[in-house]
Amino acid sequence: MSPSAHIDTFCARNLPPPDQQPEFRFDLPELQFPARINCAHDLLDRWIEQGEGDRPCLTGSELRWTYAELQAQANRIANVLVNDMGLVPGNRVLLRGANSPMLAACWFGVVKAGGVAVGSMPLLRARELAQIVEKAQISHALCDERLAAELQLAAPQCPTLTRVLHFHTDAPDGLEARALGASPRFDNVDTAATDICLMAFTSGTTGTPKGAVHSHRDIMAACWCWPKHHLRASRDDVFIGSPPLAFTFGLGGLLLFPLSIGAASVLLEKASPDVLPAAIAAYRGSVCFTSPTAYRVMAPQMKNHDLSSLRKCVSAGEMLPAATRQLWKEATGIEMIDGIGSTELLHIFISHTDDAARPGATGKPVPGYTAAIVDDDMNPLPPGRVGRLAIKGPTGCRYLADDRQRQYVRNGWNLTGDAYLMDEDGWFVYQARTDDMIVSGGYNIAGPEVESALLLHPAVAECGVIGLPDEERGQVVKAYVVLRPGHEANDTMAKTLQDFVKQTIAPYKYPRQIEFRDALPRTETGKLQRFRLRAEATARQSEASR
């Protein structure tokens, strides 16, 4: 290993021990990285060096930057971090803001200066922010002025956080004002390829957040695997979408991947399903990243907009139901690219291309990655058997000082927490999160499969399925359903949906209980929070038994 450039060695000291880390594989020619990389150079600076500085790079609601303009702003921010804020390589910097070119410039400024960028979802509250700051021992923060209140509330619980600057402000002591007075030139810190530059905290789970760390090499490996072989975008594409940059799905899809090929990206502070179709039309977006739920909501709106520029649509973050895939194709003519990735492995590792998709199947391992289906003892299972998804590749899980590392990595394999099967043709077919499998009357039932069946009914807008404890059957299937306008939530509708599921999939999988809701709990990134439905149902059962 090349010597680290980090003066602050916190990350290195808190990595899992070698015997708990995954096996890293670099089987492709493009994955033969040099010993020293600063990924900001390969993603940004090299385009200016090649005379491409005038190419469009980032567009926000109020500005457009070329590659040269983004580089100049990132360099100014790096100078502010080092000269005004005392950053030394290895320091962790909290980044807080909605998607915008300025947030992207902050990310690059941190990485150029040898720091570790720690994203935070805009909706996080003080308690959650304090957990992240404490876990990562964060010393610096660059925060959107409009989101400062929760960080200020967290400050008394964050003794390590001593240097904070706000952006998107006209204040004389704000980041923009300081950057204006800083040099647009900066010599990137000569980081080792294995130096940590990103810390991403997992979303949508309960308990203490887990910080997954990634190196400069990890960033570039993610850019040269799935985007090259499955997305196959071009430098003339315009990327657009909804996931926050604090979420690795968004960081990759809306910043790392477009810049790695010299393309442009649109970073919108608000990109909800009611806004995104018009934004695609207005900015001539050609590659869209968002969640299955958003695609389902957007499908009926697409006929109202000029979407002739749109040519590729990527779905990730949660399972893509076959009904949603079909609905989107009927609305747009575009075959969605589905994929499964994780914060722990940075981005997508199983996927398919838009010209080779199978309804209900996620795809095959992305070049550079190897996948297997294993049992609880890590024995490989034959095709057709449901088991645990295990992954090896150029990226892998390394939690920051966390005993849960042992659960995610075993025998060098990353265990993603997903139940899958592999068919005879080598396609991987999603079943459920391993904690979403329902055992009822001796049958294994995947909650997402029941959800997919329900979503095929024209009355169903959204649904979530969980297993409830039951003395007679062990568990019973319960569905929470949001109906489309014009449909009445009553016993007749419940019976209609139950019969529909029996006719669509094996009858024993039908939901024996259906509860109608106005909305379902979701994370900021759109993932259905089944654990909240389970907790609520368990509390109800406990109260009823008193």
Buried (B, 14 or more C-beta within 10 A) or exposed (E): EBEBBBEBEBBBEBBBEEEBBBEBBBEBEBBEBEEBBBBBBBBBBBBBEEEBBEBBBBBBEEEBBBBBBBBBBBBBBBBBBBEBBEBBBBBBBBBBBBBBBBBBBBBBBBBBBBBBBBBBBBEBEBEBBBBBBBBBBBBBBBBBBBBBEBBEBBBEBBEEBEBBBBBBBEEEEBBBBBBEEBEBEBEBBBBBBBBBBBBBBBBBBEEEBBBBBBBBBBBBBBBBBBBBBBBBBEEEBBBBBBBBBBBBBBBBBBBBBBBBBBBBBBBBBEBBBEBBBBBBBEBBBBBBBBBBBBBBBBBEBBEEBEBEBBBBBBBBBBBBBBBBBBBBBEBBEBBBBBBBBBBBBBBBBBBBBBEEBBEBBBBBBBBBBBBBBBEEEBEEBEEEEBBBBBBBBBBBBBBBBBEEBEEBBBEBBBBBBBBBBBEEEEBBBBBBBBEBBBEBEEBEBBBBBBBBBBBBBEBBBBBBBBBBEBEEBBBBBBBBBBBEEEBEBEEEBBEBBBEBBBEBBEEEBBBBBBBBBEEBBBBBBBBBBBBBBBBEBEEEEEEEEE
